[in-house]
Amino acid sequence: MNLLQEIQNYVPFNEQEARDKALMIEYMTRSTDCLNRTDQTAHFTASVWTINKAHTKTLMVYHNIYDSWAWIGGHADGNADLRAVALRELTEETGVKNAVLIHPDIFSLEQLTVNGHIKKGIYVPSHLHMNVTYLAEADEREPLTVNDAENQAVRWWSFEEALKVPNEPWFVEWIYKKLNQKVQSLY
């Protein structure tokens, strides 16, 4: 099954996901390069909501560009296997090497706004991330490492703390709360 089919088959959790799903499908049907950053209006990204084995904590990074505690993720950069992208980003950003996806299916969909910023000395204009999130499990005893190019810190937070530490209210209200609710509905 290709990415478009996976998104078409995804059952939205709430109105935000339903509306974002519709926009993603419409965007994919007219974009010729939606998996690459060469499309400076919008492109696909993958995130991973990583929980510990007890299902009581989530792993977050203090993101350099957003200056906030945040989930883990990155650009597809041409790779339609967004599961692999999410797991690669988890390893690159945190050092976690032995995480496993709890479910192979999409866990969440989001359309995210990204403000203009400087990356590697070059201005990146404001754009949209068509984001696909997966749910992973990792051992919180596994060593964590900071990726200086991406973040300043890596830490496990309780689900409640994960809603208090980010500096981005929209992410807390519309994304992190939703992800926590979805995890809690599974266990």
C-alpha positions, 0 to 999 in steps of 0.5 A: 500500500502506498502513502496516499492509500494509507492516508485515505484508509486512516480513520481520523480521531477528531475533527482536526485529523479529519480536516487535515486528512482531506487537505493532505489527500488533496495536496498529494493528488496535485503535487508532483514532489510532496515528499521533498523540501524542494516544494517550499510551500508544503512537504511531508514529514514524519514524527514519532510519539515515543512511549516507555514500556510502562506506557507512562512517559513520552520522550521529547527533545528540546528543539533548537529551531522551535526553542521548545520541548517537542516530539521527535520527527523530520523530513521525508526527503524523498522517502515514502516509507515514513515509518522508516523516516520516523524511526531514523529521526528518533535515533538521530535526535535521541540516540535511541536505537532499539525502539519498535513501532507499537502498530505499523499503522499511522497513529496520527495526522497533522498539518503543521505550520512552520515559521520562517527560520535559518537552517545551516545559514540559509533562510527557510521560508514559512511553509506547511508540514504534512505530518504523519505520526507513528507510535513507538515504544522504547526502553527508558533505560537506553542511553540518550544522546543530544544531537547538537545540530537538532536539539539541546536536550533529550528527556523522558516526561510523564504524560502530564509533564509533556503538556507543561514543558513545551513553549508552543501552546497550539502543539500542546492543545491540538497535538500533544493532548491528542496523542496522550489521549490516543495512547491512554485509549489503547491501554 
